Amino acid sequence: MLDIDLIAPVPALLAQHARERSETIAFADCDSAVTYRELDARTTRLAGHLIAAGITDGERLVMYLDNCVEAVEGYLVAPRARIVTACADPNVSTAELSYILGDSGARAVLTDRSRLESVLSVLDTEPYLVSLVVVVGSPDRHLQSDDRVIWYDDLLSTTPKAEADDGAGLDDWCWMLYTSGTTGRPKGVQLTQRGCLWVVGACWKPIVGLGPGDVLLSALPLFHSYTLVLSVVGVVATGATAHLMARFSPSRVLDFLRNHAVTVLPEVPTMFRYLLDTSGADRLEAPQLRLCVSAGSVMSASLNREFEMFSQVPLLDGYGITETSTMVTMNSPIGSRPPGSCGLPLPGLSVRLVDPSTGTDTAPSEEGEIWVQGPNVALGYYNLPDATAAAFVDGWYRTGDLARRDRHGFLTISGRIKELIIRGGENIYPAEIENVLNTAASVADAAVVAEPHPALGEVPVAFVVPADGRRVDAENLRRHCLEKLAKYKVPVDFVEVADIPRTGSGKVRRHLLVRSTTEATEKR
C-alpha cells in the first residue's frame, strides 16, 4: 500500500518533524548530531546564505565530502534554495572531480578541509563557474584571502541576507547523482523530490516499516541513490534517526550494533559478507535489530541464508538503480521469498521484461530486459539528450539489466546487457578504464572485463597489448590509473596479450577475454 502522505515537499516534512519531535535526533555522525528542530533551522539558514550569494533557480551545488551531517544538510538544502545538489564520490581523483565540476556547471562546492586544496587546485586550472567554496571544519583564517572560501560554521552562526525559498515543486529537478554511461563518462541522473519520496512511500515505509522509532546505521556512501533515498530522504520523511559512518568498517559496524539500539541495517551484499567474515561468532550481537536490507548489486541465495542465520532477523533483498530513484522491486518480511529473488515490483510501478532483439514482452521464466515506468523514473541525463532519448522511451526506462519472472511475479536478476562491473556495490564501466589505459605510452590497445570475486562480487581485470615490443609493467600501469581514477576502479591485474579480440565494427568481444581471465587467475 502506497503511503501518499509522505509525498510532500521536503521543507514541509522538516517543519512537521520540527514541531512534533523537535528534540529527536535526526542525523548523527562520529563528531556531531542534530535534532529535527536544529535540522530545520540549519537548512533554513544555509539556504538563505546560498540565495544571498546568488546561488538559486536550479543552479548546482556539488558536494565532495565523506558521510557526515553536513552532507545530509547539503542534500536537504536543495529544495529550500531551489537549487540542484550533486554528490561526487569523495574518493575521486582530481581529474574526475574536474569532470564533474565542469559537466554539472557547478556554482558552489561543499567540501572539507582535507579536500580543500584539491578543490582549489582544480578551480585554478579551468574556467569553472564555481564562485563559492563552503568548507566543513574549524575555520582556518589564513585562507580568508581567497574570496571564494567560506566556512560552514560561519554560515550557520550568522543571519543570512536572504530568506530560504521553499518553493521547489515536487517534480522539479532537485538532486543529481552520477552513474557510468555508454561512453564510459559518468552521466548526471536528474532526480526529483516526488521520485525519491514515492520510493519511500511505496517501499521503505510500507514494506520495511520505517518509522519514528527506527534507528538506521548507514555506512553506505552518500553519493549513491540507495543512501540518498533510504538514509536521507526516507529518514526525513518518516521521522526516523540515522547514524552515519564516514566509511564502512566491518569491525566498527559490529561494535556499533553491539552498543547502540540500531533497528535497521542497510548494506550492499559485499558488506554483509565482510560482517560475516569479520565477526567470527555464531550469532550477531544486536539486541534491537529487527531488519536488514540489501540493494546495490545481486545477492546470492547462499549469502542471504547465511546472514539471516547469523543475524536472526530477515534480510530483504531488492533491485534498484539510480535512474529509478533506487528501488524497483523488494522482498517482503511477510510471506515467501524465493531463494535468489529480488522480490516483487513496488506497488504502483509498471515493470516489463522485454526481449532486446524483438521488443516484445517475454513469457514467464524467459529472460528479458527490465523496463520500468512509474513516478520514480528520473527526468533524464543532464545535458545528454541522445543518451536520454535512447534510455527513456515513451515513459519507460530501459535498464539494460536482464531478469526472469516466475509464475508469482518474483523477479530474479540474471545478467546485464550493459557492461557495468559492480565491485562491492560500486559501478565501474570498462570504457572509462580503457580510455585511461590507452593514454599510457606503453599501451597499444586495452580492454577491461569483470572477473568474479568471492567477496566483492566482481573486480576489473585489464588485458593490455604493449606498444613497440615492450613488456607490460603492471606497477607502472597501476600508478598511471591511480593518477586518473578512483582506487576501486583500478584493475586488480594487468594481463599481457598479443591482441584484443574485436568484431568487424571494432567492438571488443569481451566473452573471449572472460575465458582468458579464468586462465590468468589460475596462474597467479
C-alpha positions in Angstrom: 0.0 0.0 0.0 1.4 3.4 -1.0 1.7 5.9 1.8 0.8 9.1 -0.1 1.1 11.3 3.0 4.9 11.0 2.7 4.9 12.5 -0.8 5.2 16.2 0.3 7.9 18.8 -0.2 10.9 18.2 2.0 10.7 21.6 3.7 7.2 20.8 4.8 8.3 17.4 6.2 11.1 19.1 8.1 8.8 21.7 9.6 6.3 19.0 10.7 9.0 17.0 12.5 10.5 20.1 14.0 7.1 20.7 15.6 6.2 17.1 16.5 9.6 15.6 17.5 11.8 18.6 17.9 14.4 17.1 20.2 14.6 13.7 18.5 18.0 13.1 16.9 17.6 13.2 13.1 21.1 12.5 12.0 24.4 11.8 13.8 28.0 11.1 12.7 31.1 10.4 14.8 31.5 14.1 15.6 28.1 15.6 15.9 24.3 15.1 16.0 21.3 17.3 15.0 17.8 17.2 16.2 14.9 17.7 13.9 14.4 21.3 15.3 18.1 22.0 14.6 18.0 20.4 11.2 15.1 22.6 10.1 16.8 25.7 11.4 20.2 24.9 10.0 19.0 24.1 6.5 16.8 27.2 6.5 19.9 29.4 7.4 22.1 27.6 4.8 19.5 28.1 2.1 19.3 31.8 2.9 23.1 32.2 2.6 23.2 30.4 -0.8 20.4 32.5 -2.1 22.1 35.7 -0.9 25.2 34.6 -2.8 23.2 34.3 -5.9 23.0 30.6 -6.0 19.4 29.6 -6.7 17.0 29.0 -9.6 18.3 25.5 -10.4 22.0 26.2 -10.1 24.2 23.4 -9.0 26.0 22.7 -5.7 28.5 19.8 -5.8 29.3 18.0 -2.6 32.7 16.5 -2.2 32.6 15.0 1.4 32.6 11.8 3.3 29.4 10.8 5.1 28.6 13.4 7.7 25.7 15.5 9.0 26.8 18.4 6.8 26.5 16.3 3.7 22.9 15.4 4.6 22.2 19.1 5.0 23.7 19.7 1.6 21.1 17.4 0.1 18.2 18.9 2.1 19.1 22.5 1.2 18.4 21.8 -2.4 14.5 22.2 -2.2 15.0 25.0 0.3 17.1 27.2 -2.0 15.6 25.9 -5.3 19.0 24.5 -6.4 20.3 21.1 -7.5 22.6 19.2 -5.2 25.0 16.8 -6.9 27.3 14.5 -4.9 30.7 13.4 -6.0 32.4 10.3 -4.8 34.8 11.6 -2.1 37.5 9.3 -3.4 37.6 10.5 -7.0 40.8 11.7 -8.5 41.3 15.4 -9.3 40.7 14.6 -12.9 37.3 13.0 -12.1 36.4 15.9 -9.8 37.3 18.3 -12.6 35.0 16.5 -15.0 32.1 16.6 -12.5 32.5 20.3 -11.8 32.6 21.1 -15.5 29.8 18.8 -16.6 27.4 19.9 -13.8 28.1 23.6 -14.3 28.6 23.9 -10.6 28.3 27.3 -9.0 29.2 26.1 -5.5 31.2 23.3 -3.8 30.7 21.9 -0.4 33.8 20.2 0.9 36.0 19.8 3.9 39.5 20.9 5.0 41.2 17.7 3.9 39.9 18.1 0.3 40.0 21.9 0.0 43.5 22.0 -1.5 42.4 19.6 -4.3 39.3 21.6 -5.0 41.2 24.9 -5.2 43.8 23.4 -7.4 41.2 22.2 -9.8 39.4 25.6 -9.8 42.7 27.3 -10.6 43.3 25.3 -13.7 40.0 25.6 -15.5 37.4 28.4 -16.1 34.7 26.8 -14.0 31.5 28.6 -12.9 32.2 28.0 -9.2 32.1 31.2 -7.2 31.7 29.8 -3.7 33.5 27.0 -1.8 31.9 26.1 1.5 34.3 24.3 3.9 33.3 22.0 6.7 35.6 22.1 9.7 37.2 24.6 12.1 37.8 27.9 10.3 41.4 28.4 9.0 41.7 32.2 8.8 44.8 32.2 6.6 42.6 31.0 3.8 40.3 34.0 4.1 42.4 35.7 1.5 40.7 33.5 -1.1 37.4 35.3 -1.6 35.8 32.0 -2.9 36.2 30.3 0.5 33.7 30.5 3.3 33.3 28.3 6.4 30.2 26.2 7.1 30.2 27.2 10.7 30.3 30.9 9.8 27.2 30.4 7.7 25.3 28.7 10.5 26.3 31.3 13.1 25.3 34.4 11.1 21.9 35.6 9.9 21.6 35.4 6.1 20.7 38.4 4.0 18.0 36.4 2.2 15.3 34.1 3.3 15.0 30.4 2.3 12.8 29.7 -0.7 10.8 26.6 -0.1 9.0 26.8 -3.4 10.6 24.0 -5.2 8.0 21.7 -6.8 7.8 18.0 -6.3 8.5 17.4 -9.9 11.3 20.0 -10.2 14.9 18.7 -10.7 16.3 18.6 -7.2 19.3 16.2 -7.0 21.8 14.8 -9.4 23.8 11.6 -8.9 26.5 10.4 -11.3 26.4 7.0 -12.9 28.6 5.4 -15.6 27.2 5.5 -19.1 27.8 4.0 -22.5 30.6 6.4 -23.3 32.5 5.5 -20.1 32.0 9.0 -18.8 29.8 9.4 -15.7 26.3 10.7 -16.5 24.3 13.0 -14.3 20.9 11.4 -13.4 18.3 14.1 -12.7 16.1 13.1 -9.7 13.0 14.8 -8.2 11.5 15.0 -4.7 8.5 13.1 -5.9 10.5 10.3 -7.4 12.5 9.7 -4.3 9.6 10.2 -1.9 7.5 7.8 -3.9 10.0 5.1 -3.3 9.8 5.9 0.5 6.0 5.8 0.3 5.9 2.6 -1.7 8.9 0.7 -0.2 10.7 1.9 2.8 7.6 2.8 4.8 5.0 0.1 3.9 7.4 -2.9 3.3 10.3 -2.2 5.6 8.1 -0.4 8.1 10.5 2.6 8.5 9.1 5.0 11.1 9.8 7.4 14.0 11.0 4.6 16.4 13.6 3.3 14.0 17.4 3.9 14.1 19.4 3.2 11.0 23.1 2.5 10.9 24.2 3.8 7.5 27.8 3.1 6.3 26.7 3.4 2.7 28.3 6.2 0.7 26.0 9.2 0.3 26.8 9.6 -3.4 24.7 6.5 -4.1 20.9 6.8 -4.7 20.3 3.9 -2.3 21.7 6.1 0.5 20.1 9.3 -0.6 16.6 7.8 -0.8 16.7 5.5 2.2 19.2 7.0 4.7 18.4 10.7 3.9 15.0 11.2 2.3 13.5 8.2 3.9 14.6 9.2 7.4 13.3 12.7 6.9 10.0 11.6 5.5 9.3 9.1 8.3 10.8 10.9 11.3 13.4 8.1 11.9 17.0 8.5 13.1 20.2 7.7 11.1 23.7 7.3 12.4 26.2 7.9 9.6 29.6 6.2 9.3 32.2 8.1 7.3 33.4 4.8 5.7 32.4 1.2 6.1 34.4 -0.8 8.5 33.1 -4.3 9.4 34.7 -4.2 12.9 33.2 -0.7 13.6 29.8 -1.8 12.4 29.8 -4.9 14.6 30.9 -2.8 17.6 28.2 -0.2 16.9 25.5 -2.8 16.6 26.5 -4.3 20.0 26.5 -1.0 21.8 23.6 1.0 20.2 19.9 0.5 19.7 20.1 0.0 15.9 16.8 -1.3 14.4 17.5 -1.3 10.6 20.8 -2.1 8.9 21.0 -1.3 5.1 24.1 -2.6 3.3 25.2 -4.0 0.0 26.0 -7.7 -0.4 29.7 -7.3 -0.1 29.3 -5.5 3.3 27.2 -8.4 4.6 29.9 -10.8 3.5 32.6 -8.8 5.3 30.5 -8.7 8.5 30.2 -12.5 8.5 33.9 -13.0 7.8 35.0 -10.4 10.4 32.7 -11.5 13.3 34.0 -15.0 13.9 30.9 -15.5 16.0 27.9 -17.8 15.5 25.4 -15.0 16.1 25.2 -11.2 15.6 25.1 -9.2 18.8 22.5 -6.6 18.0 19.6 -6.8 20.5 17.4 -4.1 18.9 17.9 -5.1 15.3 14.7 -6.1 13.5 15.6 -6.0 9.8 18.4 -5.9 7.3 18.2 -4.6 3.8 20.3 -5.3 0.7 20.5 -3.5 -2.6 23.1 -2.1 -5.0 24.1 -5.5 -6.5 22.8 -9.0 -6.7 22.9 -11.0 -3.5 23.3 -14.8 -3.7 20.8 -17.0 -2.1 23.5 -18.7 0.0 24.8 -15.3 1.4 21.2 -14.3 2.2 20.5 -17.5 4.0 23.9 -17.5 5.9 23.4 -13.9 7.1 19.8 -14.5 8.2 21.1 -17.4 10.4 23.8 -15.1 11.8 21.6 -12.1 12.5 18.4 -13.9 13.4 16.4 -11.3 11.5 15.1 -11.0 7.9 17.5 -9.8 5.3 15.4 -8.3 2.5 16.9 -8.2 -1.0 15.7 -5.7 -3.6 16.6 -4.4 -7.0 17.1 -0.8 -7.9 19.1 1.6 -10.0 19.9 5.3 -9.9 17.6 6.1 -12.8 14.6 4.8 -10.9 15.4 6.7 -7.7 16.6 3.3 -6.5 14.1 0.6 -5.8 12.1 -1.2 -8.5 11.5 -4.5 -6.6 11.7 -5.6 -3.0 11.1 -8.7 -1.0 8.7 -8.6 2.0 9.4 -9.7 5.5 6.0 -11.4 5.4 5.3 -14.5 3.2 7.6 -16.4 0.9 10.8 -15.1 -0.6 12.1 -17.4 -3.4 15.8 -18.0 -2.9 17.9 -15.6 -5.0 14.9 -13.4 -6.0 15.0 -9.6 -5.7 11.2 -9.6 -4.9 8.1 -8.2 -6.5 7.7 -4.8 -8.3 6.7 -2.0 -5.9 3.0 -1.1 -5.8 2.0 1.4 -8.5 5.1 0.6 -10.6 4.9 -1.0 -14.0 7.7 -3.4 -14.9 8.1 -5.2 -18.2 10.6 -7.9 -19.3 11.3 -7.3 -22.9 13.2 -9.4 -25.5 16.0 -7.0 -26.5 16.1 -8.4 -30.0 12.3 -8.2 -30.8 11.0 -5.6 -28.4 8.2 -7.9 -27.3 7.4 -9.0 -23.7 8.8 -12.3 -22.7 6.8 -15.2 -21.3 7.1 -16.3 -17.6 10.5 -17.8 -16.8 12.0 -16.3 -20.0 14.9 -13.8 -19.7 14.2 -10.2 -20.7 15.4 -6.7 -20.3 13.8 -4.9 -17.4 11.8 -1.8 -18.5 10.3 0.4 -15.7 7.5 3.0 -15.8 6.4 5.0 -12.7 6.7 8.2 -10.7 10.2 7.2 -9.5 11.7 7.3 -13.0 14.3 10.1 -13.4 13.8 13.1 -15.6 16.8 12.0 -17.8 20.5 12.6 -18.1 21.8 16.1 -17.7 22.9 17.7 -20.9 22.8 14.4 -22.8 19.7 14.4 -25.0 20.8 11.5 -27.1 21.5 9.3 -24.1 18.2 10.3 -22.6 16.3 9.6 -25.7 17.8 6.1 -26.0 17.2 5.1 -22.4 13.9 6.9 -21.6 11.3 5.9 -24.3 7.6 6.7 -24.1 7.7 6.9 -20.3 9.7 3.7 -19.9 13.2 3.4 -18.6 15.2 0.7 -20.3 17.5 -0.6 -17.6 19.9 -2.8 -19.7 19.5 -5.4 -16.9 18.2 -8.9 -17.6 15.9 -10.8 -15.4 13.4 -13.7 -15.2 9.9 -13.6 -13.6 8.4 -16.7 -12.0 4.7 -17.5 -12.1 4.1 -15.5 -8.9 5.7 -12.4 -10.3 9.0 -12.6 -8.4 12.0 -11.3 -10.4 15.5 -12.8 -10.4 18.3 -10.8 -12.0 20.2 -13.0 -14.5 22.7 -10.6 -16.1 23.3 -7.3 -17.8 23.1 -6.0 -21.3 25.2 -3.1 -20.1 28.8 -4.0 -19.4 29.0 -2.4 -16.0 31.3 -4.1 -13.5 29.8 -3.9 -10.0 32.6 -4.1 -7.4 31.2 -4.3 -3.9 28.2 -2.2 -5.0 30.4 0.4 -6.8 29.7 0.8 -10.5 32.7 0.6 -12.9 32.4 1.0 -16.6 35.2 -0.7 -18.7 35.4 2.0 -21.3 36.4 4.6 -18.6 39.4 2.5 -17.5 40.2 1.6 -21.2 40.3 5.3 -22.0 42.9 5.9 -19.2 45.0 2.9 -20.2 45.2 3.9 -23.8 46.8 7.2 -22.7 49.8 5.3 -21.4 52.8 5.4 -23.8 53.5 1.7 -23.1 50.0 0.6 -24.2 49.0 -0.1 -27.8 45.5 -1.4 -27.0 43.5 -2.4 -23.9 40.2 -4.0 -22.8 38.7 -4.4 -19.4 36.4 -7.2 -18.2 34.9 -8.4 -15.0 36.4 -11.2 -13.0 34.3 -13.0 -10.3 35.5 -12.3 -6.8 34.2 -14.2 -3.7 33.8 -11.1 -1.5 33.4 -8.1 -3.9 31.2 -9.9 -6.5 33.3 -8.6 -9.4 36.6 -6.8 -10.0 38.1 -5.3 -13.1 40.9 -7.0 -15.0 42.8 -5.3 -17.8 44.1 -7.0 -20.9 46.9 -5.0 -22.5 48.6 -5.1 -25.8 52.1 -3.5 -25.2 53.4 -0.8 -27.6 56.6 -1.1 -29.6 57.6 -4.6 -28.4 57.6 -3.6 -24.8 56.5 -5.8 -21.9 53.6 -5.0 -19.6 54.8 -3.3 -16.4 51.8 -3.8 -14.1 53.1 -1.5 -11.4 53.6 1.4 -13.8 50.1 0.9 -15.2 48.6 0.7 -11.8 50.3 4.0 -10.9 49.1 5.5 -14.1 45.5 4.5 -13.4 45.6 5.8 -9.8 46.5 9.3 -11.1 43.3 9.4 -13.1 40.8 7.0 -11.4 39.3 6.3 -8.0 41.1 3.4 -6.4 38.2 1.0 -6.7 38.3 1.4 -10.5 41.9 0.4 -10.8 42.3 -3.1 -12.3 43.4 -5.8 -9.9 45.6 -7.3 -12.6 47.1 -6.4 -16.0 47.3 -9.3 -18.4 49.6 -9.1 -21.4 48.0 -10.3 -24.7 49.1 -10.1 -28.3 45.8 -8.6 -29.5 42.3 -7.6 -28.3 39.5 -9.7 -30.0 37.1 -7.4 -31.7 34.1 -7.6 -34.1 34.2 -6.3 -37.6 32.9 -3.0 -36.3 35.6 -2.7 -33.7 33.6 -3.7 -30.6 35.5 -5.8 -28.0 34.5 -9.4 -27.8 34.6 -9.5 -24.1 33.4 -13.0 -23.7 36.6 -14.3 -25.2 38.6 -12.3 -22.6 36.5 -13.6 -19.8 37.7 -17.1 -20.6 41.2 -15.8 -20.6 40.6 -14.2 -17.3 40.0 -17.6 -15.7 43.2 -19.0 -17.1 45.2 -15.9 -16.0 43.7 -16.2 -12.5 44.8 -19.8 -12.1 48.3 -18.8 -13.0 48.5 -16.0 -10.4 
